[in-house]
Amino acid sequence: MKVLKFIKGVLINVLGLVFFVFALAMTVLLLSFNDYGLSEFGNKTLILMTDDIYSENYNKGDLVVVEKRGFSRTGGYTDIIEQGDEIFAIRVDAYGNAYVEVGIVGKIYEDEQAIAFENGSTFGLKFVLGEAVDTYPSIGGFLSIIESKWGFLFLVLVPCFLIFLYEIYSLVIEIKYGKEE
């Protein structure tokens, strides 16, 4: 019997630790959102490939890690934007909704701090996310669920509430019947 109690205790502690790490990681992802709803860590941005973003090089559900690029190395950028680079950028519509676009750089306007894609779309440097450095297939679909409001509710808040209720129940049972020997 003591062996089963020990195994149960270890299993509960391991599951609790895994849940705590998962909840902490989700919270960090959500707190690191930039103004456009993308997780940003320093000069890297996580982009989830959806139906709204079209590129031949990426599939729906991919997670793409994009590193910020600039026009000169003196601006603190490790790499510069050149013609022919595939760059991710933000397009903001008239209603303030942000969309990620990907395209090949056709022209660079250093004086205006802007680039133009080969298709004619022009973006100021403020809206340029950068160039892809890593791609993780199929992780983006899972991450999009995790980063959603409903995902956070059902994957973090509801389990935390249930754990809280269980702890209250355990406290009431211990007060009413005493501690188990």
C-alpha positions in Angstrom: 0.0 0.0 0.0 2.8 2.4 0.8 4.4 1.7 -2.5 1.2 2.7 -4.3 0.9 5.9 -2.3 4.5 6.7 -3.2 3.9 6.1 -6.9 0.7 8.2 -6.8 2.6 11.0 -5.1 5.4 10.9 -7.6 3.0 10.8 -10.5 0.9 13.7 -9.2 4.1 15.8 -8.6 5.4 15.0 -12.1 2.1 15.9 -13.8 1.9 19.1 -11.7 5.4 20.1 -12.7 4.6 19.4 -16.4 1.4 21.5 -16.2 3.2 24.3 -14.4 5.9 24.5 -17.1 3.3 24.3 -19.8 1.2 27.1 -18.2 4.3 29.2 -17.7 5.4 28.8 -21.3 1.9 29.7 -22.6 1.8 32.8 -20.4 5.2 33.9 -21.6 4.1 33.5 -25.3 1.0 35.5 -24.6 2.8 38.3 -22.7 5.4 38.6 -25.4 2.8 39.6 -28.1 3.9 42.7 -30.1 1.4 45.4 -31.3 0.3 43.1 -34.2 -0.5 39.9 -32.1 2.7 38.0 -32.9 5.0 36.6 -30.2 8.3 38.5 -30.3 11.5 37.8 -28.4 14.2 40.3 -28.9 14.9 40.5 -32.7 13.0 37.2 -33.4 9.3 36.9 -34.2 7.2 33.7 -34.2 4.8 33.5 -37.2 2.1 30.9 -37.5 1.4 30.1 -41.2 -2.3 30.3 -41.8 -4.6 30.6 -44.8 -4.1 34.4 -44.7 -0.4 34.0 -45.5 0.6 32.6 -48.9 4.0 31.4 -49.7 5.2 28.5 -51.8 8.0 27.8 -49.3 5.8 27.3 -46.3 2.7 25.1 -45.6 -0.3 25.9 -43.5 0.4 25.0 -39.8 4.2 25.7 -40.0 5.8 27.8 -37.3 8.4 30.2 -38.9 11.0 32.0 -36.8 11.8 35.3 -38.4 14.8 37.4 -37.5 14.7 41.2 -37.9 16.7 42.7 -40.7 17.7 46.3 -41.4 19.4 48.4 -44.0 22.9 48.8 -42.5 25.1 46.9 -40.0 25.6 50.2 -38.2 21.9 50.2 -37.2 22.6 47.2 -34.9 21.3 44.6 -37.3 23.3 41.4 -37.7 22.2 41.0 -41.3 20.9 43.5 -43.9 18.0 43.4 -46.4 19.1 42.8 -50.0 17.2 42.5 -53.2 15.9 39.0 -53.8 15.5 38.2 -50.0 12.3 36.7 -48.9 11.0 39.0 -46.2 8.0 38.9 -43.9 6.2 42.2 -43.3 3.0 43.5 -41.6 0.2 45.1 -43.6 -2.3 47.1 -41.5 -5.7 47.7 -43.2 -8.0 50.7 -42.7 -9.7 49.1 -39.7 -6.4 48.5 -37.9 -6.3 44.8 -38.5 -2.7 43.5 -39.0 -1.9 40.8 -41.6 1.4 39.1 -42.3 2.7 39.2 -45.9 5.7 37.4 -47.3 7.4 38.4 -50.5 10.6 38.8 -52.4 12.3 42.2 -52.1 12.3 44.0 -55.4 13.6 47.5 -54.4 15.2 49.0 -51.4 14.6 52.7 -50.5 17.2 53.4 -47.8 16.5 57.2 -47.6 12.7 56.5 -47.0 13.5 53.5 -44.8 11.2 51.3 -46.9 11.3 48.2 -49.1 9.1 47.1 -52.0 8.2 43.6 -52.9 8.4 42.4 -56.5 4.6 42.4 -56.5 4.6 46.2 -55.8 3.7 46.1 -52.1 5.7 48.7 -50.2 6.5 48.5 -46.4 8.2 50.9 -44.1 11.1 49.4 -42.0 8.8 49.7 -38.9 6.5 47.0 -40.5 9.3 44.7 -41.7 9.5 41.6 -39.5 12.5 40.1 -41.2 13.8 37.0 -42.9 13.0 33.4 -41.9 15.8 31.6 -40.1 14.0 28.4 -38.9 10.8 26.6 -39.8 9.1 24.0 -37.7 6.5 22.0 -39.7 3.0 21.4 -38.2 3.8 23.1 -34.8 2.1 26.3 -35.8 -1.4 24.7 -35.8 -0.9 23.5 -32.2 0.6 26.9 -31.2 -2.3 28.8 -32.7 -4.7 26.9 -30.5 -2.5 27.5 -27.4 -2.2 31.2 -28.1 -6.0 31.7 -28.7 -8.3 33.1 -26.0 -10.2 29.8 -25.8 -7.1 27.7 -25.8 -5.7 29.7 -22.8 -9.1 29.4 -21.0 -9.4 25.6 -21.4 -5.7 24.6 -21.2 -4.6 26.8 -18.3 -7.4 28.6 -16.5 -9.9 25.7 -16.2 -7.3 23.2 -15.0 -6.0 25.8 -12.5 -9.5 26.3 -11.2 -10.1 22.5 -10.9 -6.8 22.2 -9.0 -7.9 25.0 -6.7 -11.2 23.3 -6.0 -9.4 20.0 -5.3 -7.1 21.7 -2.8 -10.1 23.3 -1.1 -11.8 19.9 -1.0 -8.7 18.2 0.4 -8.4 20.9 3.1 -12.1 20.5 4.1 -11.7 16.7 4.3 -8.5 17.0 6.4 -10.2 19.5 8.8 -13.3 17.3 9.1 -11.7 13.9 9.4 -8.1 14.6 10.4 -4.9 13.8 8.6 -4.5 10.2 7.3 -1.9 8.1 9.0 
